[in-house]
Amino acid sequence: MRQSLFYLLVLSFSISVAAKPIYSLDKQELRGSMVDHSSTELCDVARGTLSYLNRGSSYDPDVIRVGVVKSFGVTAEQIEDTLKFICLIAEQDINSNQSSRLADTEFVRKHFDMIRWLPDKTQSHKYQKNKPLIANIPDDQILLTKYYIKLAQGSIRKTKAMPHALYSLPNDEIGLTLEQAQNKKASLVRYRYTKQDILKGILEQQGLATPLIWLSRVDLEDALMQGTVKVTIDGTETFFNVHRNNGIQYQRNINKEAQGRYWYFKQTKTVLGYGKDANLKIPIYPHVTVAGDLKHLGLGKLILLSHGDKHRLTILADTGGAFENNQYQLDYLGGFFKDWADYIASYKTFPDYFEARILVLKKSIIVD
């Protein structure tokens, strides 16, 4: 009888631990200091994200949504006011020539409600095989992976060293809106071929799409993975950003070379984050932008990332193939790099796991 009672007590304790909520209000004092960041660039990401949100949920209902914080009574207006407040404070501080209040932990604690986010390890366990970063996620910190803007050398012509093209949309889709393209999906070239088909030259051989630039295989794979590439051609730098893909899902359990997904690109003026289509993507900046599961978290969340007594403000303004049903991870935009070795040389001491808090402007604060 005693053994049975002990078993029940242990089982009850295990269930209570397992049932610990992923999201909860956090009223703890925020100790430590903020990591230096550009409040201007944080504001620019906030403003671009707000512009996208203002298109309304009917435009992009999967991501223009309050998301997981709705259960705390948070409204869409509060999310928008949070982004407006970021810019209001940044502009006031610049105009008054004072240090950024957004870099003051006491100011942050006073003006924002904090919702603590713990990793959903029931999701991460599905992908932890042979992936120690996922397998070792702590119970109280999310995994913070990193992405970057790819730096590459390119050629306007196909060469032996640069035999693989970034292609613009296929010829049969030029001029079609995303909605029009969806209605013609069954007949469009974009959905017809895997990445492997394209690497073998099917588009080039049949003249189905226009090459934007030619790259090495390594640089092509990195561009497809990172989403943005800054290419130097004869001393001139040009940005290319993902436009639309071939509809094949990214698979988290295979390496990038084996992926069947292929992105068609578009030339742009700057680095771009999320957007349902290329013409409306959000301009983003390193160190203040993260990518994540927009369908659950909702676009535009202000997220405080903490490691020890160091904190940094970021805005959720991007996503990627690895973030479908993923509430245990964010991807941090780290800067401009040639490859992972280049990135790691700069970020070798950067932590893999961070405490995460979603910040929402307190209802008592009025934003004009």
C-alpha positions in Angstrom: 0.0 0.0 0.0 2.8 2.4 0.9 4.6 1.5 -2.3 1.4 2.3 -4.3 0.9 5.6 -2.5 4.6 6.5 -3.1 4.2 5.6 -6.8 1.1 7.8 -7.0 2.8 10.7 -5.4 5.8 10.4 -7.8 3.4 10.2 -10.7 1.5 13.2 -9.5 4.7 15.2 -9.2 5.9 14.2 -12.6 2.6 15.2 -14.2 2.6 18.6 -12.4 6.2 19.2 -13.7 5.3 18.2 -17.2 2.2 20.4 -17.1 4.3 23.5 -16.3 3.0 26.2 -18.7 5.2 27.2 -21.6 4.1 30.8 -21.2 3.5 32.6 -17.9 3.5 36.1 -16.5 6.9 37.0 -15.1 7.0 39.6 -12.3 10.6 39.1 -11.3 12.9 42.0 -11.1 15.1 42.5 -14.2 18.7 42.5 -13.0 21.8 43.2 -15.0 22.3 45.4 -18.0 21.2 45.7 -21.6 23.6 44.7 -24.4 24.4 47.7 -26.7 22.2 47.9 -29.7 21.1 50.5 -32.2 17.8 51.9 -31.1 17.4 53.5 -34.6 17.6 50.1 -36.2 15.4 48.5 -33.6 12.9 51.3 -34.5 13.3 50.7 -38.2 12.4 47.0 -37.8 9.5 47.9 -35.5 8.2 50.5 -38.0 8.4 48.0 -40.9 6.7 45.3 -39.0 4.0 47.7 -37.9 3.4 48.7 -41.5 2.9 45.0 -42.3 0.6 44.4 -39.4 -1.5 47.4 -40.4 -2.5 45.5 -43.6 -4.9 43.6 -41.3 -5.4 40.0 -40.4 -7.4 39.2 -43.5 -4.3 39.9 -45.6 -2.1 37.3 -43.9 -4.1 35.6 -41.1 -1.4 33.0 -40.3 0.9 35.6 -38.9 -1.0 38.8 -38.4 -2.4 37.6 -35.1 -2.0 38.1 -31.4 -0.8 34.5 -31.1 0.2 32.8 -27.8 -0.1 35.9 -25.7 -3.8 36.2 -26.4 -4.5 34.0 -23.3 -3.1 36.8 -21.2 -5.6 39.3 -22.4 -3.2 40.9 -24.9 -4.8 42.6 -27.9 -3.6 43.4 -31.4 -3.7 47.1 -30.4 -1.2 46.4 -27.6 1.2 44.6 -29.9 1.0 47.6 -32.3 1.4 50.1 -29.4 4.5 48.2 -28.2 6.1 48.7 -31.6 5.0 52.4 -31.7 6.5 52.9 -28.3 9.8 51.6 -29.3 10.1 54.2 -32.0 8.6 57.0 -29.9 11.3 56.5 -27.2 14.1 56.0 -29.7 13.2 59.2 -31.5 12.8 61.2 -28.3 16.2 60.1 -27.0 17.9 61.0 -30.3 16.2 64.4 -30.5 17.2 65.2 -26.9 20.7 63.9 -27.4 20.4 61.5 -24.5 21.4 57.9 -24.0 18.9 55.3 -25.1 16.3 54.5 -22.4 15.7 51.2 -24.2 19.2 50.2 -22.9 18.1 50.7 -19.3 16.8 47.6 -17.6 14.8 49.6 -15.1 13.0 51.5 -17.9 12.2 48.2 -19.6 10.8 46.6 -16.4 8.7 49.7 -15.6 7.1 50.1 -19.0 6.5 46.5 -20.2 4.7 43.4 -19.0 6.9 40.4 -19.3 5.6 36.9 -20.4 8.2 34.2 -19.8 8.6 31.7 -22.5 9.9 28.2 -21.7 10.8 25.7 -24.5 8.2 23.2 -25.6 10.3 20.1 -25.3 7.5 17.8 -26.4 8.1 19.4 -29.8 11.9 19.5 -29.6 12.2 15.8 -28.7 10.9 14.9 -32.2 14.1 16.4 -33.8 16.8 15.8 -31.2 18.3 12.6 -32.7 21.9 13.4 -33.8 21.3 17.0 -32.9 22.9 17.8 -29.6 21.9 21.5 -29.6 18.2 20.4 -29.6 18.7 17.4 -27.3 20.4 19.6 -24.7 17.8 22.4 -24.5 17.5 23.4 -20.8 14.1 23.4 -19.2 14.2 27.1 -18.6 15.8 28.4 -21.8 15.1 28.4 -25.5 17.5 27.4 -28.2 18.9 30.4 -30.0 20.3 29.4 -33.3 21.9 32.0 -35.6 21.5 33.1 -39.2 23.3 35.7 -41.2 23.4 37.7 -44.4 25.5 35.7 -46.8 28.4 37.5 -48.5 29.4 36.0 -51.8 31.3 36.7 -55.0 29.2 36.4 -58.1 29.4 36.5 -61.9 27.0 37.9 -64.4 27.9 34.9 -66.6 28.1 31.2 -66.0 31.7 30.1 -65.3 33.4 26.9 -64.2 33.8 28.3 -60.7 30.3 29.8 -60.6 28.0 27.4 -62.5 24.8 27.8 -60.4 22.3 30.5 -60.8 20.0 32.4 -58.5 16.9 32.5 -60.7 14.1 35.1 -60.8 10.6 33.8 -61.0 10.0 31.6 -64.0 8.8 33.3 -67.2 5.2 32.0 -66.9 4.8 33.7 -63.5 6.2 37.1 -64.2 3.6 39.8 -63.4 1.3 37.4 -61.5 0.3 38.3 -57.9 0.8 35.6 -55.3 -3.0 35.0 -55.3 -3.0 34.6 -59.1 -0.1 32.3 -59.0 -1.8 30.1 -56.3 -4.8 29.8 -58.6 -2.6 28.6 -61.4 -0.4 26.4 -59.2 -1.1 23.2 -61.2 0.4 24.6 -64.4 3.3 26.8 -63.2 6.9 25.9 -63.7 7.8 27.0 -60.2 6.0 24.0 -58.6 7.3 21.6 -61.2 10.9 21.1 -60.3 13.0 20.2 -57.2 16.2 21.9 -56.3 18.1 18.8 -57.7 16.3 19.2 -61.1 17.3 22.9 -61.2 20.9 22.1 -60.3 21.0 19.7 -63.3 20.1 22.6 -65.6 16.4 22.1 -66.5 15.6 25.8 -66.3 18.7 26.8 -68.2 18.2 24.2 -70.9 14.6 25.0 -71.6 14.9 28.8 -71.0 12.2 28.7 -68.3 13.6 31.4 -66.1 16.2 34.2 -66.1 19.4 33.9 -64.1 20.0 36.9 -61.8 23.5 36.0 -60.9 25.8 33.0 -61.0 27.4 31.5 -57.8 29.4 28.6 -56.6 27.5 25.6 -55.2 28.6 26.4 -51.7 27.4 30.0 -52.0 24.2 29.0 -53.7 23.3 26.6 -50.8 24.1 29.2 -48.2 22.0 31.8 -50.1 19.1 29.4 -50.2 19.5 28.6 -46.5 20.0 32.2 -45.2 17.4 33.8 -47.5 19.5 36.9 -48.3 22.7 37.2 -50.1 24.9 40.3 -50.7 26.8 39.6 -53.9 29.9 41.5 -55.0 30.3 41.6 -58.8 33.3 43.5 -60.2 33.4 45.7 -57.1 29.7 46.5 -57.0 27.5 45.1 -54.2 23.9 43.9 -54.8 21.3 42.3 -52.5 19.2 39.4 -53.5 16.3 38.1 -51.4 14.1 35.0 -51.5 10.9 35.7 -53.5 8.8 32.5 -53.9 9.6 28.8 -53.5 8.7 25.6 -55.2 6.3 24.5 -52.5 8.4 21.7 -51.2 8.6 21.8 -47.4 11.9 22.2 -45.6 12.9 19.0 -43.8 14.6 19.5 -40.4 16.2 16.0 -40.4 18.2 16.2 -43.6 21.2 18.4 -44.6 20.9 21.5 -46.8 22.4 19.9 -49.9 19.7 17.2 -49.8 16.7 19.6 -49.5 14.3 19.5 -52.4 13.1 23.1 -51.7 14.3 25.8 -54.1 13.8 29.5 -53.7 13.5 31.9 -56.6 15.1 35.3 -55.8 14.6 39.0 -56.4 17.0 41.8 -56.4 16.4 44.2 -53.5 17.9 47.4 -52.0 18.4 46.0 -48.5 18.1 43.0 -46.2 14.5 41.8 -45.9 12.7 39.6 -43.4 9.2 38.2 -43.5 6.5 39.0 -46.1 3.9 37.0 -47.8 5.4 38.2 -51.1 8.6 39.9 -52.1 7.1 43.4 -52.6 6.0 43.7 -49.0 8.8 42.1 -47.0 9.9 43.8 -43.8 13.4 45.5 -43.8 15.5 44.0 -41.0 18.8 44.6 -39.3 21.3 42.4 -37.5 21.4 42.2 -33.7 17.8 43.4 -33.3 15.9 40.8 -35.4 14.9 37.2 -34.7 13.1 34.6 -36.8 10.7 32.2 -35.3 7.4 30.4 -35.4 5.1 33.2 -36.6 2.0 31.1 -36.8 2.1 30.5 -33.0 3.9 33.5 -31.7 2.4 36.0 -34.1 4.4 38.5 -36.1 5.9 41.6 -34.4 6.6 40.4 -30.8 9.2 42.4 -28.9 11.3 39.7 -27.3 13.9 40.1 -24.5 16.7 37.6 -24.7 18.7 37.1 -21.5 21.8 35.2 -20.6 23.0 35.6 -17.1 22.7 39.3 -16.3 22.9 40.5 -20.0 19.8 41.3 -21.9 19.0 42.3 -25.5 15.9 43.5 -27.2 14.8 41.9 -30.5 11.8 41.9 -32.8 10.2 38.8 -34.3 10.1 39.9 -37.9 11.3 36.8 -39.9 10.7 33.1 -40.1 12.1 30.0 -41.9 11.4 26.4 -42.9 12.6 25.1 -39.5 9.9 27.0 -37.6 6.8 25.1 -38.4 5.3 24.1 -35.1 8.4 25.1 -33.2 8.0 26.8 -29.8 11.5 26.0 -28.5 13.7 28.0 -30.8 14.5 31.4 -32.3 17.0 32.3 -35.0 19.2 35.4 -34.3 20.3 37.6 -37.2 24.0 38.0 -36.5 25.4 40.1 -39.3 27.2 39.8 -42.7 29.5 36.8 -43.1 31.1 34.7 -45.9 30.3 31.3 -44.3 29.7 29.6 -41.0 33.4 29.5 -40.3 33.5 33.2 -40.6 30.5 33.6 -38.4 31.8 31.2 -35.8 35.0 33.1 -35.5 33.0 36.2 -34.4 30.4 34.3 -32.3 32.4 31.4 -30.8 31.6 32.6 -27.3 27.9 33.5 -28.0 25.6 31.3 -26.0 23.3 28.7 -27.6 20.5 29.0 -25.0 18.8 32.1 -23.7 15.9 33.0 -21.4 13.1 34.5 -23.4 10.4 36.9 -22.5 7.8 38.5 -24.7 7.4 42.1 -23.8 4.1 43.9 -24.1 3.6 47.6 -23.4 1.6 48.1 -20.2 -2.0 49.1 -20.7 -1.6 52.1 -18.5 0.8 53.7 -20.9 -0.7 55.8 -23.7 1.0 56.0 -27.0 0.0 58.9 -29.3 
